[in-house]
Amino acid sequence: MSKASQAALSLTLLLTFLFQGSAEAQIFKNKLKRENQELRARVDSLKKALTELKEASQHKDSIADEMIEVYEENTVRTAAGLSPEDYTQELFRTWQICEGNFVPYNTYDDTKMFPLVVKPGKAIKAVREGKYKLVCLNDNVHIRNYDRVMSSLEESFKVILPEKSSFEK
């Protein structure tokens, strides 16, 4: 117990003794009880959250350790799933789904895919107006007026993103 805590406890005991039997003492004791219960609840909540974080961290560490161990034990190093290149975003995405860290999301409501061969004007308009949260632009070598379409797309992006991002500077 710190010196400050000891001093506060001593003061509390002294005040309780002085007010013993009076209405003020009862009010003071009830207030202390409520504050103590609130503090205990907060401490218990923090302990629970810390325990959950530790368990999650240990679980992730154990899976990562197991993956590294399997890789290091493999002498061929090219078998499926054992090469460092095989530890992809897809593997970790699947891992998160299996862990229950996934919330389904209906992408049809606010996303749109545009094949630039067929719908370059609609794609440019969708980018410029910001109608969708996600716009997928599929290009290929058969786009008519390729340079004009790409230039228009670039201008549309400049409208919605006038400032360069930190990695573009």
Buried (B, 14 or more C-beta within 10 A) or exposed (E): EEEEEEEEEEEEEEBEEEBEEEEEBEEBBEEEEEEEEEEEEEEEEEEEEEEEEEEEEEEEEEEEEEBEEEBEEEEEEEEEEBEEEBBEEEEEEEBEEEEEEEEEEEEEEEEBEBBBBEBBEEBBBBBBEEEBEEBEBEBEEEBEEBEEBBEBBEEBEEEEEEEEEEEEE
